[in-house]
Structure formats: structure tokens, C-alpha cells
Amino acid sequence: MKINGYELMLSSDGTFKLDGGAMFGVVPKPVWEKYFKSDVNNKITLATNVLVIRKDKNVALVDLGMGDKFDSKLEKIYEINRTKTLLQDLSEKGIRREDVTHILITHGHLDHTGWATFNRQGTIEPTFPNARYFIQEETLKEIREPNQKTRPNYNYLNFENLDSQLELLNGDEEVFPGVELVKSGGHTKGHQIVILRTGNSVFTYFGDLIPTSAHIKPAYVMAYDLYPMDTFSKKIELLQRAFEERWTLFFEHDPVMPAAKITDIEKYSLGPVSI
Ligand SMILES: [Zn+2]
């Protein structure tokens, strides 16, 4: 989609699987199964929708899929399925690694940060050599100081040899004209969302605050969320504005409806948007 000099695209690093119950928290299975069919192990298939924002010389990527630093144990857990990697998909869209100027990371979990670095024959290097990587300082703290509950959600290799390219934020920040990072908390303490405003149009990438269109209702909070009541109240606040201002919402993990607008705020109904 092109709008007012901005180009928006969705790229992908394939799909992976997570436990359906964990993805939907207190929502009963008969309810969430209307949206996601589960396999014999109760797992559901999730997308890795990476938002690309291009404006003049700025090329921003929002989140970075699963990457190439999985050992066989992790591969078995996540069942990554891709015919091409994020880098191959970007290349087909005319974007080389060297072209990327801004990496906007919602939070540090391994399914959002995979291509922050890559494995060059055993050496971990930044994947995007000319990019600044924008994360909340609290997110880096959460990555560097995990506890027994949070450790399995991180892959420390995704942030190895990357320090000189990190932009550590404390709160909201406009990264280039029209593109703002807004700290949301909820899913993790340092979680941030991306809001693009141009003319009367607003586009919002929710990261794991609202991972799929099936999580649109405020009470549909993942069991992974560390601060579920913060997720709940933030969703109510943001979705009210999203309805009033007709925002286009991006859902990072939705394999069917990656972008939508709210058509009814009482029922939290959605209508798909093609990008
Ligand atoms: Zn997450």
C-alpha cells in the first residue's frame, strides 16, 4: 500500500506453532477453537508478520521473525515452517539488508527478534549493518536479566554483538517523521507498539499486545503476558481511539487477517484491510 509518500508492506519469516491454551489464557478452548484449529498436541499455527515502512531513504522493519539461530530442541518445540526466510522475502521485495535504516522491536521475545543478528559460519553478526535498533531500555534489561519464568522466551544470541547499534528508549519516541514508538507495557514491562500517522490515516502495529485478530476483545489476554491487567486496560484505551479515528490495525501473529479496522466497538467486530 502507498499513502502520502509512505510505502507499507507485510513481509514474513514463515509460521511456527505454540500451545493454543497458552495463547488464549483464560479463554475456554471451545471459544478459541472457532478461530484456530489445534493439532494433536493442542498447538496452533501462528504467522510472523513483519511490517515494512518505507519513506524516502528510511526503511523500517517492525519485528524480525524467528531467525536462523535455533538448535534442534527449539526447532522441535516451535515447528518453524517456511518456504523462504524473512531475508529472502525482503530481497524479493527489493530490500537488501544494507538498505534497512530502522529496526523497531516491540519486545525481546525470540519470535520477534530472530533476525536481529544472523549466524555467519559460527559468528553472530548484526543482520542489518546500517540500521539503528530501537528498543526500550527496560526490554534490554528483561533480556539480559531473565528469571526462571521468562528465560525460555529469549534467545540471547539475538542480541549478541549488537550493542553499538542499539537505541535504548525510555518512553515514547518519534523515530522519523510520522512513525512513533509508544510504550505500552502489559505483555512485558518494556513492550512498545508502533503508530504511523499520515494525513487522517493511522496505522498501528500491536506486537504481542494484540497478537491476532482473535485477541481483539480486551479480556482475551495471553497466558504469556507478565502484566495481564495492564494489557487489558491498554487495549480498552487504544481500541476506543482506534475505532473513533478509524485506525488500521496490524496483527503480528495472525495467519489469516494480518490487517483490519474495527467496525463495531461494542462487539469488537473487525473488517479486513488489504495492504
Ligand atoms: Zn512476546
Residues whose N, C-alpha, C, O or C-beta is under 5 A from the ligand:
A	BS01	ZN	H109 D208
